[in-house]
């Protein structure tokens, strides 16, 4: 019996851990093939590929991001092969199961919840006696009747074979995200999350976990994302894994979801003293700093302790942090969300993810949606549209914040500029992103594409029209940020150089002759004028950059900025990365009569 397990992943680089668990559990008795696609693949292309695999049983892993596309594929395949047995599983169909059987008449079975043993039992009955009523955790059709069997007991995790040892996965490991779990379940009861439906936390054997991680690293994996809902809930287990990965990382990066307000000081001290830069990334679900909103969704969180942990990790400087917010929680209006955003942005995470509440099937918040006046999308992803304290107009405006936050802060395109604007020119971080997002939408830019230089020129237009006091300072920082966004000398700029070509040439000639005038670091290098013309960009800023970077003080003094992009004199080559140097212009020219006039 040929079995194909399929999933539509959100992106090509993603992989389906669920399919690999199912195959590992049943492959000794059944011929199972994994077929992965993305939600952007054309439906007919996926249908054709699956049809040509000639499955007798076809299983789909269903989530909120792929269910609608999956339904289209199922409908087409069932028309082409009416005798094909279709099995659905995954969190999207594990709740309101009768609804899904009615909505997807082409589906023969649904596997609910943890699926390894249930799916194996179901395959055994499909091939054998067809005693569907004995398959705990399955739902099926009995003529016109829909039958939902009782749930199956949770598995002892170490009875599940490892999903990480398939030879066919090895060639793609360096270019794909590997999803990995050391435990199942969550100790918390947040009513917007499906993890609240499962009580308790179960762990895989520690030695087995280490062996699997070693195998993945030795096989070329470059990014492993742990899907444990709270990786650090069991301190000794987490410490053991951290220590093992520090010793055996092989250049791989590991990402964890942590609960920051329960992170123990000794764990942070250990990481500070041992974790190399770039080895670990932490994802911290803050969601809201509104205590009433957290109470209403049964979320326990001490923001003071959370902030202390995030700041301590930031001091370590070796671990990037990704902090999550949810707009639309009950009891949190626009003003409160503004405060939540500013509270969390003040921690300066490397990435701040702003998401919107989704009323997921199976969650307590969906059950109580009417209590809080929720209006939400009827189909996946069930995103909230408004509630009794947050209007749809408010939601629209917050989405504009999300848009420019992604483009400018999370993409790290204007770190210095954004920091200056937030500290000196706008009442708060939220106000900057909100005003800019409103301006962006008003100009219709959300409906057209953009290149890197467009992002800078559009910010310049916004700041000029708003009339900020430090416009020239912001413009100078934008120029530096633009230069540093390139690994190679940029061919295009979005402003008019302060100096004409003659002035730039004179300065490059002077730097080539006496590099120490600009920076002691350049004194021992051997840049010649030809190399500088090839590898350098030069501009004049209206303030002393060195003083500003060291103290935050703005000293109005014309300053020469030189940005180098590799080259022979630097000892580097193409793409060696941008490095910059600055010094007061008067110090560099030494009162000489250089041709620094305008164009």
C-alpha positions as a Python dict, from the first residue, in 0.01 Angstrom:
ca = {
    (1, 'X'): (0, 0, 0),
    (2, 'X'): (164, 323, -119),
    (3, 'X'): (130, 605, 134),
    (4, 'X'): (224, 966, 60),
    (5, 'X'): (241, 1227, 336),
    (6, 'X'): (215, 1583, 210),
    (7, 'X'): (240, 1934, 352),
    (8, 'X'): (230, 2286, 213),
    (9, 'X'): (498, 2472, 407),
    (10, 'X'): (492, 2849, 446),
    (11, 'X'): (830, 2883, 270),
    (12, 'X'): (1066, 2659, 77),
    (13, 'X'): (1330, 2670, 352),
    (14, 'X'): (1084, 2527, 607),
    (15, 'X'): (1045, 2156, 672),
    (16, 'X'): (758, 1958, 822),
    (17, 'X'): (857, 1788, 1145),
    (18, 'X'): (512, 1626, 1173),
    (19, 'X'): (546, 1431, 849),
    (20, 'X'): (882, 1298, 955),
    (21, 'X'): (746, 1175, 1286),
    (22, 'X'): (463, 993, 1109),
    (23, 'X'): (697, 829, 862),
    (24, 'X'): (948, 729, 1131),
    (25, 'X'): (674, 564, 1336),
    (26, 'X'): (520, 362, 1050),
    (27, 'X'): (788, 308, 786),
    (28, 'X'): (880, -42, 901),
    (29, 'X'): (537, -172, 798),
    (30, 'X'): (433, 69, 525),
    (31, 'X'): (581, 221, 211),
    (32, 'X'): (574, 593, 301),
    (33, 'X'): (697, 887, 95),
    (34, 'X'): (713, 1250, 210),
    (35, 'X'): (613, 1523, -36),
    (36, 'X'): (664, 1888, 64),
    (37, 'X'): (552, 2198, -122),
    (38, 'X'): (487, 2562, -36),
    (39, 'X'): (164, 2759, -14),
    (40, 'X'): (281, 2962, -314),
    (41, 'X'): (318, 2661, -545),
    (42, 'X'): (44, 2654, -813),
    (43, 'X'): (-237, 2417, -719),
    (44, 'X'): (-220, 2233, -1050),
    (45, 'X'): (153, 2178, -1009),
    (46, 'X'): (103, 2017, -667),
    (47, 'X'): (-196, 1812, -791),
    (48, 'X'): (6, 1684, -1085),
    (49, 'X'): (303, 1588, -873),
    (50, 'X'): (93, 1402, -616),
    (51, 'X'): (-111, 1229, -888),
    (52, 'X'): (205, 1098, -1051),
    (53, 'X'): (323, 949, -721),
    (54, 'X'): (21, 713, -741),
    (55, 'X'): (-64, 699, -371),
    (56, 'X'): (-334, 471, -235),
    (57, 'X'): (-342, 670, 90),
    (58, 'X'): (-267, 1041, 90),
    (59, 'X'): (-220, 1230, 418),
    (60, 'X'): (-208, 1608, 459),
    (61, 'X'): (-68, 1802, 753),
    (62, 'X'): (-307, 2094, 810),
    (63, 'X'): (-233, 2431, 972),
    (64, 'X'): (-395, 2774, 960),
    (65, 'X'): (-146, 2889, 696),
    (66, 'X'): (-212, 2606, 449),
    (67, 'X'): (-565, 2476, 503),
    (68, 'X'): (-738, 2677, 229),
    (69, 'X'): (-482, 2578, -37),
    (70, 'X'): (-486, 2218, 88),
    (71, 'X'): (-865, 2199, 41),
    (72, 'X'): (-830, 2297, -326),
    (73, 'X'): (-569, 2027, -385),
    (74, 'X'): (-777, 1760, -210),
    (75, 'X'): (-1085, 1846, -419),
    (76, 'X'): (-896, 1813, -747),
    (77, 'X'): (-724, 1486, -653),
    (78, 'X'): (-1046, 1322, -538),
    (79, 'X'): (-1205, 1404, -872),
    (80, 'X'): (-913, 1246, -1055),
    (81, 'X'): (-887, 944, -823),
    (82, 'X'): (-1223, 878, -649),
    (83, 'X'): (-1083, 566, -482),
    (84, 'X'): (-796, 756, -317),
    (85, 'X'): (-810, 746, 64),
    (86, 'X'): (-745, 1092, 206),
    (87, 'X'): (-641, 1143, 569),
    (88, 'X'): (-609, 1483, 733),
    (89, 'X'): (-419, 1566, 1050),
    (90, 'X'): (-259, 1857, 1230),
    (91, 'X'): (-374, 2129, 1470),
    (92, 'X'): (-612, 2295, 1225),
    (93, 'X'): (-838, 1990, 1192),
    (94, 'X'): (-791, 1843, 1540),
    (95, 'X'): (-1063, 2069, 1679),
    (96, 'X'): (-1420, 2115, 1549),
    (97, 'X'): (-1355, 1788, 1370),
    (98, 'X'): (-1714, 1732, 1255),
    (99, 'X'): (-1707, 2078, 1095),
    (100, 'X'): (-1406, 1978, 889),
    (101, 'X'): (-1559, 1647, 780),
    (102, 'X'): (-1864, 1839, 661),
    (103, 'X'): (-1666, 2114, 494),
    (104, 'X'): (-1422, 1874, 320),
    (105, 'X'): (-1638, 1586, 194),
    (106, 'X'): (-1338, 1448, 5),
    (107, 'X'): (-1162, 1370, 335),
    (108, 'X'): (-1215, 1010, 449),
    (109, 'X'): (-1046, 1033, 791),
    (110, 'X'): (-914, 1290, 1034),
    (111, 'X'): (-641, 1210, 1284),
    (112, 'X'): (-685, 1428, 1592),
    (113, 'X'): (-403, 1551, 1813),
    (114, 'X'): (-79, 1359, 1854),
    (115, 'X'): (-82, 1145, 1545),
    (116, 'X'): (199, 891, 1534),
    (117, 'X'): (21, 595, 1693),
    (118, 'X'): (-325, 688, 1566),
    (119, 'X'): (-207, 718, 1207),
    (120, 'X'): (-22, 387, 1228),
    (121, 'X'): (-331, 214, 1368),
    (122, 'X'): (-546, 371, 1095),
    (123, 'X'): (-312, 250, 819),
    (124, 'X'): (-328, -99, 968),
    (125, 'X'): (-710, -96, 952),
    (126, 'X'): (-715, 51, 599),
    (127, 'X'): (-496, -236, 482),
    (128, 'X'): (-672, -494, 698),
    (129, 'X'): (-1004, -535, 876),
    (130, 'X'): (-1131, -174, 848),
    (131, 'X'): (-1248, -158, 1207),
    (132, 'X'): (-1254, 221, 1217),
    (133, 'X'): (-1432, 230, 1552),
    (134, 'X'): (-1126, 84, 1722),
    (135, 'X'): (-891, 362, 1607),
    (136, 'X'): (-879, 595, 1904),
    (137, 'X'): (-811, 955, 1808),
    (138, 'X'): (-963, 919, 1460),
    (139, 'X'): (-1280, 1060, 1299),
    (140, 'X'): (-1446, 912, 992),
    (141, 'X'): (-1764, 871, 790),
    (142, 'X'): (-2011, 590, 835),
    (143, 'X'): (-2242, 646, 544),
    (144, 'X'): (-2401, 985, 612),
    (145, 'X'): (-2305, 969, 978),
    (146, 'X'): (-1994, 1142, 1112),
    (147, 'X'): (-1813, 948, 1385),
    (148, 'X'): (-1555, 1101, 1621),
    (149, 'X'): (-1379, 835, 1826),
    (150, 'X'): (-1256, 897, 2182),
    (151, 'X'): (-907, 1048, 2211),
    (152, 'X'): (-596, 836, 2243),
    (153, 'X'): (-373, 846, 2549),
    (154, 'X'): (-53, 1046, 2514),
    (155, 'X'): (249, 854, 2398),
    (156, 'X'): (559, 788, 2600),
    (157, 'X'): (784, 1006, 2386),
    (158, 'X'): (1081, 774, 2370),
    (159, 'X'): (866, 510, 2200),
    (160, 'X'): (857, 739, 1894),
    (161, 'X'): (1148, 674, 1656),
    (162, 'X'): (1365, 974, 1574),
    (163, 'X'): (1241, 1182, 1279),
    (164, 'X'): (1590, 1316, 1203),
    (165, 'X'): (1770, 1025, 1038),
    (166, 'X'): (1630, 1011, 684),
    (167, 'X'): (1910, 991, 430),
    (168, 'X'): (1704, 1182, 174),
    (169, 'X'): (1700, 1488, 402),
    (170, 'X'): (2077, 1519, 432),
    (171, 'X'): (2157, 1699, 102),
    (172, 'X'): (1913, 1980, 185),
    (173, 'X'): (2010, 2029, 552),
    (174, 'X'): (2249, 2324, 491),
    (175, 'X'): (1974, 2519, 312),
    (176, 'X'): (1666, 2436, 516),
    (177, 'X'): (1538, 2510, 866),
    (178, 'X'): (1538, 2199, 1084),
    (179, 'X'): (1258, 2191, 1342),
    (180, 'X'): (1340, 2004, 1661),
    (181, 'X'): (1162, 1928, 1988),
    (182, 'X'): (1292, 1812, 2321),
    (183, 'X'): (949, 1813, 2485),
    (184, 'X'): (576, 1829, 2420),
    (185, 'X'): (324, 2034, 2611),
    (186, 'X'): (331, 2366, 2793),
    (187, 'X'): (310, 2446, 3165),
    (188, 'X'): (104, 2759, 3103),
    (189, 'X'): (-261, 2816, 3019),
    (190, 'X'): (-274, 3115, 2782),
    (191, 'X'): (-623, 3109, 2636),
    (192, 'X'): (-522, 3233, 2290),
    (193, 'X'): (-279, 2942, 2240),
    (194, 'X'): (-352, 2581, 2142),
    (195, 'X'): (-87, 2460, 2385),
    (196, 'X'): (-331, 2547, 2665),
    (197, 'X'): (-542, 2249, 2554),
    (198, 'X'): (-273, 2004, 2667),
    (199, 'X'): (-191, 1953, 3033),
    (200, 'X'): (165, 1888, 3147),
    (201, 'X'): (505, 1868, 2982),
    (202, 'X'): (670, 1545, 2862),
    (203, 'X'): (1038, 1517, 2770),
    (204, 'X'): (1240, 1309, 2527),
    (205, 'X'): (1539, 1124, 2668),
    (206, 'X'): (1832, 1364, 2705),
    (207, 'X'): (2093, 1131, 2556),
    (208, 'X'): (1873, 1063, 2254),
    (209, 'X'): (1824, 1436, 2208),
    (210, 'X'): (2200, 1496, 2214),
    (211, 'X'): (2264, 1218, 1963),
    (212, 'X'): (2006, 1359, 1722),
    (213, 'X'): (2154, 1707, 1750),
    (214, 'X'): (2505, 1574, 1688),
    (215, 'X'): (2379, 1387, 1382),
    (216, 'X'): (2216, 1699, 1239),
    (217, 'X'): (2523, 1914, 1299),
    (218, 'X'): (2758, 1651, 1154),
    (219, 'X'): (2526, 1619, 851),
    (220, 'X'): (2550, 1990, 769),
    (221, 'X'): (2251, 2157, 937),
    (222, 'X'): (2297, 2534, 969),
    (223, 'X'): (1980, 2643, 1152),
    (224, 'X'): (1787, 2436, 1408),
    (225, 'X'): (1469, 2580, 1558),
    (226, 'X'): (1349, 2422, 1879),
    (227, 'X'): (969, 2412, 1884),
    (228, 'X'): (935, 2354, 2260),
    (229, 'X'): (679, 2602, 2389),
    (230, 'X'): (895, 2691, 2692),
    (231, 'X'): (1243, 2553, 2642),
    (232, 'X'): (1380, 2676, 2976),
    (233, 'X'): (1101, 2548, 3202),
    (234, 'X'): (1325, 2266, 3325),
    (235, 'X'): (1649, 2439, 3420),
    (236, 'X'): (1883, 2137, 3439),
    (237, 'X'): (1762, 1998, 3105),
    (238, 'X'): (1805, 2336, 2934),
    (239, 'X'): (2151, 2389, 3085),
    (240, 'X'): (2260, 2046, 2967),
    (241, 'X'): (2145, 2116, 2612),
    (242, 'X'): (2305, 2463, 2607),
    (243, 'X'): (2635, 2319, 2729),
    (244, 'X'): (2626, 2035, 2479),
    (245, 'X'): (2562, 2270, 2186),
    (246, 'X'): (2837, 2510, 2293),
    (247, 'X'): (3083, 2219, 2273),
    (248, 'X'): (2939, 2056, 1959),
    (249, 'X'): (2777, 2329, 1749),
    (250, 'X'): (2980, 2282, 1430),
    (251, 'X'): (2891, 2631, 1307),
    (252, 'X'): (2517, 2571, 1336),
    (253, 'X'): (2277, 2828, 1489),
    (254, 'X'): (2005, 2724, 1736),
    (255, 'X'): (1684, 2914, 1812),
    (256, 'X'): (1474, 2863, 2125),
    (257, 'X'): (1142, 2988, 2255),
    (258, 'X'): (1205, 3091, 2614),
    (259, 'X'): (996, 3233, 2896),
    (260, 'X'): (1218, 3519, 3007),
    (261, 'X'): (1067, 3596, 3346),
    (262, 'X'): (1154, 3249, 3476),
    (263, 'X'): (1508, 3238, 3337),
    (264, 'X'): (1740, 3164, 3628),
    (265, 'X'): (2043, 3394, 3690),
    (266, 'X'): (2283, 3098, 3687),
    (267, 'X'): (2167, 3009, 3334),
    (268, 'X'): (2235, 3363, 3215),
    (269, 'X'): (2574, 3366, 3385),
    (270, 'X'): (2662, 3038, 3216),
    (271, 'X'): (2563, 3171, 2874),
    (272, 'X'): (2750, 3497, 2933),
    (273, 'X'): (3069, 3309, 3008),
    (274, 'X'): (3046, 3037, 2743),
    (275, 'X'): (2815, 3105, 2445),
    (276, 'X'): (2998, 3221, 2131),
    (277, 'X'): (2838, 3501, 1932),
    (278, 'X'): (2570, 3390, 1688),
    (279, 'X'): (2529, 3039, 1830),
    (280, 'X'): (2193, 3097, 2003),
    (281, 'X'): (1884, 3304, 1927),
    (282, 'X'): (1604, 3354, 2177),
    (283, 'X'): (1239, 3412, 2094),
    (284, 'X'): (1047, 3572, 2382),
    (285, 'X'): (669, 3594, 2372),
    (286, 'X'): (586, 3912, 2562),
    (287, 'X'): (246, 3962, 2393),
    (288, 'X'): (132, 4245, 2626),
    (289, 'X'): (244, 4444, 2927),
    (290, 'X'): (-118, 4519, 3021),
    (291, 'X'): (-179, 4323, 3340),
    (292, 'X'): (-557, 4317, 3291),
    (293, 'X'): (-523, 4181, 2936),
    (294, 'X'): (-288, 3910, 3062),
    (295, 'X'): (-529, 3823, 3343),
    (296, 'X'): (-821, 3789, 3101),
    (297, 'X'): (-630, 3535, 2891),
    (298, 'X'): (-490, 3357, 3201),
    (299, 'X'): (-135, 3453, 3114),
    (300, 'X'): (108, 3474, 3405),
    (301, 'X'): (391, 3715, 3337),
    (302, 'X'): (620, 3936, 3542),
    (303, 'X'): (733, 4204, 3301),
    (304, 'X'): (989, 4346, 3542),
    (305, 'X'): (1167, 4010, 3561),
    (306, 'X'): (1124, 3959, 3187),
    (307, 'X'): (1287, 4295, 3114),
    (308, 'X'): (1571, 4216, 3350),
    (309, 'X'): (1641, 3892, 3163),
    (310, 'X'): (1619, 4054, 2820),
    (311, 'X'): (1859, 4329, 2927),
    (312, 'X'): (2098, 4074, 3076),
    (313, 'X'): (2097, 3874, 2753),
    (314, 'X'): (2158, 4197, 2563),
    (315, 'X'): (2463, 4263, 2780),
    (316, 'X'): (2595, 3923, 2682),
    (317, 'X'): (2597, 4058, 2322),
    (318, 'X'): (2626, 3706, 2183),
    (319, 'X'): (2257, 3618, 2159),
    (320, 'X'): (2003, 3787, 1931),
    (321, 'X'): (1653, 3826, 2074),
    (322, 'X'): (1322, 3819, 1892),
    (323, 'X'): (1036, 3958, 2103),
    (324, 'X'): (671, 3901, 2012),
    (325, 'X'): (365, 4121, 2067),
    (326, 'X'): (-2, 4044, 2004),
    (327, 'X'): (-238, 4329, 1918),
    (328, 'X'): (-605, 4267, 1992),
    (329, 'X'): (-600, 4087, 2326),
    (330, 'X'): (-914, 4142, 2536),
    (331, 'X'): (-905, 4456, 2748),
    (332, 'X'): (-621, 4622, 2554),
    (333, 'X'): (-732, 4929, 2360),
    (334, 'X'): (-523, 5143, 2123),
    (335, 'X'): (-369, 5358, 2399),
    (336, 'X'): (-279, 5050, 2602),
    (337, 'X'): (-122, 4879, 2302),
    (338, 'X'): (83, 5193, 2235),
    (339, 'X'): (219, 5161, 2591),
    (340, 'X'): (284, 4787, 2545),
    (341, 'X'): (475, 4857, 2224),
    (342, 'X'): (685, 5130, 2386),
    (343, 'X'): (751, 4920, 2697),
    (344, 'X'): (889, 4638, 2486),
    (345, 'X'): (1066, 4853, 2226),
    (346, 'X'): (1256, 5019, 2511),
    (347, 'X'): (1435, 4685, 2551),
    (348, 'X'): (1572, 4730, 2196),
    (349, 'X'): (1535, 4372, 2077),
    (350, 'X'): (1710, 4280, 1754),
    (351, 'X'): (1364, 4200, 1620),
    (352, 'X'): (1020, 4303, 1746),
    (353, 'X'): (743, 4096, 1589),
    (354, 'X'): (404, 4265, 1592),
    (355, 'X'): (126, 4015, 1528),
    (356, 'X'): (-251, 4025, 1552),
    (357, 'X'): (-465, 3797, 1763),
    (358, 'X'): (-599, 3487, 1590),
    (359, 'X'): (-907, 3318, 1732),
    (360, 'X'): (-784, 2961, 1688),
    (361, 'X'): (-1017, 2664, 1694),
    (362, 'X'): (-983, 2477, 2020),
    (363, 'X'): (-876, 2777, 2230),
    (364, 'X'): (-1063, 2921, 2524),
    (365, 'X'): (-1053, 3270, 2375),
    (366, 'X'): (-1238, 3156, 2065),
    (367, 'X'): (-1497, 2993, 2288),
    (368, 'X'): (-1537, 3322, 2477),
    (369, 'X'): (-1514, 3548, 2170),
    (370, 'X'): (-1865, 3691, 2212),
    (371, 'X'): (-1786, 3789, 2571),
    (372, 'X'): (-1531, 4042, 2444),
    (373, 'X'): (-1720, 4148, 2132),
    (374, 'X'): (-1478, 3988, 1888),
    (375, 'X'): (-1541, 4007, 1516),
    (376, 'X'): (-1294, 3785, 1333),
    (377, 'X'): (-1231, 3621, 997),
    (378, 'X'): (-1445, 3311, 954),
    (379, 'X'): (-1178, 3127, 756),
    (380, 'X'): (-813, 3067, 847),
    (381, 'X'): (-615, 3241, 983),
    (382, 'X'): (-914, 3363, 1194),
    (383, 'X'): (-754, 3700, 1255),
    (384, 'X'): (-942, 3942, 1478),
    (385, 'X'): (-1098, 4243, 1305),
    (386, 'X'): (-1218, 4429, 1613),
    (387, 'X'): (-1346, 4379, 1966),
    (388, 'X'): (-1525, 4584, 2229),
    (389, 'X'): (-1224, 4808, 2304),
    (390, 'X'): (-1028, 4805, 1974),
    (391, 'X'): (-1205, 4925, 1660),
    (392, 'X'): (-1122, 4815, 1307),
    (393, 'X'): (-995, 5170, 1246),
    (394, 'X'): (-747, 5111, 1531),
    (395, 'X'): (-646, 4776, 1383),
    (396, 'X'): (-583, 4938, 1043),
    (397, 'X'): (-354, 5196, 1200),
    (398, 'X'): (-160, 4938, 1402),
    (399, 'X'): (-109, 4737, 1083),
    (400, 'X'): (66, 5042, 937),
    (401, 'X'): (299, 5037, 1236),
    (402, 'X'): (369, 4669, 1166),
    (403, 'X'): (449, 4743, 802),
    (404, 'X'): (715, 5009, 858),
    (405, 'X'): (850, 4831, 1166),
    (406, 'X'): (928, 4530, 948),
    (407, 'X'): (1082, 4736, 669),
    (408, 'X'): (1297, 4962, 882),
    (409, 'X'): (1365, 4823, 1231),
    (410, 'X'): (1348, 4446, 1192),
    (411, 'X'): (1537, 4457, 862),
    (412, 'X'): (1809, 4669, 1031),
    (413, 'X'): (1831, 4907, 738),
    (414, 'X'): (1840, 5229, 941),
    (415, 'X'): (1948, 5137, 1293),
    (416, 'X'): (2133, 5461, 1366),
    (417, 'X'): (1871, 5684, 1206),
    (418, 'X'): (1578, 5514, 1375),
    (419, 'X'): (1750, 5534, 1713),
    (420, 'X'): (1814, 5906, 1670),
    (421, 'X'): (1459, 5981, 1555),
    (422, 'X'): (1301, 5787, 1841),
    (423, 'X'): (1525, 5944, 2105),
    (424, 'X'): (1522, 6304, 1981),
    (425, 'X'): (1243, 6379, 1733),
    (426, 'X'): (930, 6180, 1822),
    (427, 'X'): (738, 6138, 2147),
    (428, 'X'): (798, 5761, 2141),
    (429, 'X'): (896, 5469, 1919),
    (430, 'X'): (531, 5386, 1855),
    (431, 'X'): (458, 5746, 1749),
    (432, 'X'): (742, 5742, 1497),
    (433, 'X'): (631, 5417, 1336),
    (434, 'X'): (265, 5522, 1349),
    (435, 'X'): (318, 5864, 1190),
    (436, 'X'): (548, 5723, 926),
    (437, 'X'): (309, 5433, 860),
    (438, 'X'): (18, 5674, 815),
    (439, 'X'): (229, 5885, 578),
    (440, 'X'): (336, 5570, 387),
    (441, 'X'): (-26, 5465, 336),
    (442, 'X'): (-137, 5816, 241),
    (443, 'X'): (123, 5822, -40),
    (444, 'X'): (4, 5484, -172),
    (445, 'X'): (345, 5323, -122),
    (446, 'X'): (190, 5008, 27),
    (447, 'X'): (59, 4925, -320),
    (448, 'X'): (390, 4952, -506),
    (449, 'X'): (727, 4785, -478),
    (450, 'X'): (1045, 4940, -350),
    (451, 'X'): (1421, 4913, -381),
    (452, 'X'): (1662, 4987, -98),
    (453, 'X'): (1714, 5346, -209),
    (454, 'X'): (1335, 5397, -216),
    (455, 'X'): (1315, 5317, 157),
    (456, 'X'): (1564, 5592, 230),
    (457, 'X'): (1419, 5852, -5),
    (458, 'X'): (1069, 5791, 133),
    (459, 'X'): (1185, 5839, 490),
    (460, 'X'): (1361, 6157, 383),
    (461, 'X'): (1039, 6285, 223),
    (462, 'X'): (844, 6210, 541),
    (463, 'X'): (1096, 6384, 766),
    (464, 'X'): (1119, 6687, 536),
    (465, 'X'): (742, 6729, 521),
    (466, 'X'): (704, 6683, 895),
    (467, 'X'): (973, 6943, 953),
    (468, 'X'): (1176, 6784, 1233),
    (469, 'X'): (1425, 7006, 1415),
    (470, 'X'): (1723, 6777, 1352),
    (471, 'X'): (1656, 6713, 985),
    (472, 'X'): (2019, 6759, 874),
    (473, 'X'): (2142, 6529, 1153),
    (474, 'X'): (1892, 6262, 1056),
    (475, 'X'): (1993, 6298, 691),
    (476, 'X'): (2359, 6249, 782),
    (477, 'X'): (2280, 5931, 977),
    (478, 'X'): (2066, 5806, 690),
    (479, 'X'): (2364, 5844, 456),
    (480, 'X'): (2583, 5639, 691),
    (481, 'X'): (2313, 5372, 727),
    (482, 'X'): (2276, 5356, 349),
    (483, 'X'): (2648, 5307, 298),
    (484, 'X'): (2655, 5030, 558),
    (485, 'X'): (2367, 4846, 391),
    (486, 'X'): (2606, 4750, 109),
    (487, 'X'): (2880, 4489, 98),
    (488, 'X'): (3007, 4646, -222),
    (489, 'X'): (3046, 5011, -316),
    (490, 'X'): (2695, 5127, -405),
    (491, 'X'): (2630, 5229, -764),
    (492, 'X'): (2327, 5439, -678),
    (493, 'X'): (2264, 5697, -411),
    (494, 'X'): (1939, 5878, -332),
    (495, 'X'): (2078, 6223, -247),
    (496, 'X'): (2309, 6485, -397),
    (497, 'X'): (2662, 6463, -261),
    (498, 'X'): (2768, 6752, -40),
    (499, 'X'): (3090, 6787, -238),
    (500, 'X'): (3139, 6800, -611),
    (501, 'X'): (3355, 6548, -794),
    (502, 'X'): (3660, 6770, -768),
    (503, 'X'): (3619, 6808, -394),
    (504, 'X'): (3580, 6433, -346),
    (505, 'X'): (3885, 6365, -561),
    (506, 'X'): (4095, 6613, -361),
    (507, 'X'): (3997, 6449, -33),
    (508, 'X'): (4070, 6099, -160),
    (509, 'X'): (4409, 6219, -283),
    (510, 'X'): (4484, 6365, 60),
    (511, 'X'): (4373, 6049, 244),
    (512, 'X'): (4586, 5835, 14),
    (513, 'X'): (4887, 6058, 87),
    (514, 'X'): (4831, 6095, 464),
    (515, 'X'): (4574, 5834, 585),
    (516, 'X'): (4658, 5902, 949),
    (517, 'X'): (4494, 6243, 920),
    (518, 'X'): (4157, 6069, 905),
    (519, 'X'): (4216, 5781, 1144),
    (520, 'X'): (4511, 5619, 1324),
    (521, 'X'): (4371, 5284, 1207),
    (522, 'X'): (4443, 5387, 849),
    (523, 'X'): (4793, 5508, 919),
    (524, 'X'): (4957, 5172, 856),
    (525, 'X'): (4762, 5085, 542),
    (526, 'X'): (4876, 5130, 186),
    (527, 'X'): (4573, 5261, 4),
    (528, 'X'): (4664, 5446, -312),
    (529, 'X'): (4447, 5701, -485),
    (530, 'X'): (4334, 5460, -756),
    (531, 'X'): (4218, 5206, -498),
    (532, 'X'): (4030, 5467, -300),
    (533, 'X'): (3839, 5577, -609),
    (534, 'X'): (3748, 5213, -667),
    (535, 'X'): (3665, 5107, -311),
    (536, 'X'): (3567, 5418, -115),
    (537, 'X'): (3273, 5652, -70),
    (538, 'X'): (3325, 5996, 80),
    (539, 'X'): (3072, 6239, 223),
    (540, 'X'): (3057, 6532, 465),
    (541, 'X'): (2826, 6512, 768),
    (542, 'X'): (2706, 6820, 959),
    (543, 'X'): (2803, 6687, 1304),
    (544, 'X'): (3095, 6513, 1473),
    (545, 'X'): (3015, 6145, 1421),
    (546, 'X'): (3278, 6016, 1663),
    (547, 'X'): (3150, 6227, 1951),
    (548, 'X'): (2791, 6131, 1875),
    (549, 'X'): (2868, 5758, 1872),
    (550, 'X'): (3069, 5775, 2193),
    (551, 'X'): (2843, 5998, 2401),
    (552, 'X'): (2522, 6068, 2211),
    (553, 'X'): (2610, 6439, 2212),
    (554, 'X'): (2552, 6634, 1891),
    (555, 'X'): (2841, 6867, 1815),
    (556, 'X'): (2773, 7075, 1501),
    (557, 'X'): (3101, 7040, 1314),
    (558, 'X'): (3152, 6937, 952),
    (559, 'X'): (3294, 6587, 953),
    (560, 'X'): (3452, 6382, 679),
    (561, 'X'): (3305, 6032, 644),
    (562, 'X'): (3505, 5772, 451),
    (563, 'X'): (3349, 5429, 387),
    (564, 'X'): (3568, 5147, 253),
    (565, 'X'): (3441, 4834, 81),
    (566, 'X'): (3748, 4610, 73),
    (567, 'X'): (4019, 4636, -186),
    (568, 'X'): (4389, 4565, -208),
    (569, 'X'): (4512, 4829, 34),
    (570, 'X'): (4282, 4703, 308),
    (571, 'X'): (4415, 4351, 291),
    (572, 'X'): (4064, 4238, 199),
    (573, 'X'): (3886, 4166, -126),
    (574, 'X'): (3552, 4224, -288),
    (575, 'X'): (3271, 4200, -37),
    (576, 'X'): (3503, 4227, 263),
    (577, 'X'): (3232, 4443, 417),
    (578, 'X'): (3193, 4814, 476),
    (579, 'X'): (3412, 4987, 735),
    (580, 'X'): (3390, 5356, 806),
    (581, 'X'): (3613, 5627, 945),
    (582, 'X'): (3543, 5987, 1036),
    (583, 'X'): (3718, 6298, 1157),
    (584, 'X'): (3641, 6671, 1167),
    (585, 'X'): (3688, 6804, 815),
    (586, 'X'): (3913, 7088, 932),
    (587, 'X'): (4144, 6837, 1102),
    (588, 'X'): (4179, 6640, 780),
    (589, 'X'): (4242, 6925, 540),
    (590, 'X'): (4473, 7101, 795),
    (591, 'X'): (4370, 7438, 664),
    (592, 'X'): (4498, 7350, 319),
    (593, 'X'): (4345, 7499, 6),
    (594, 'X'): (4160, 7197, -128),
    (595, 'X'): (3902, 7233, -401),
    (596, 'X'): (3608, 7147, -178),
    (597, 'X'): (3359, 7376, -342),
    (598, 'X'): (3009, 7275, -442),
    (599, 'X'): (2920, 7129, -777),
}
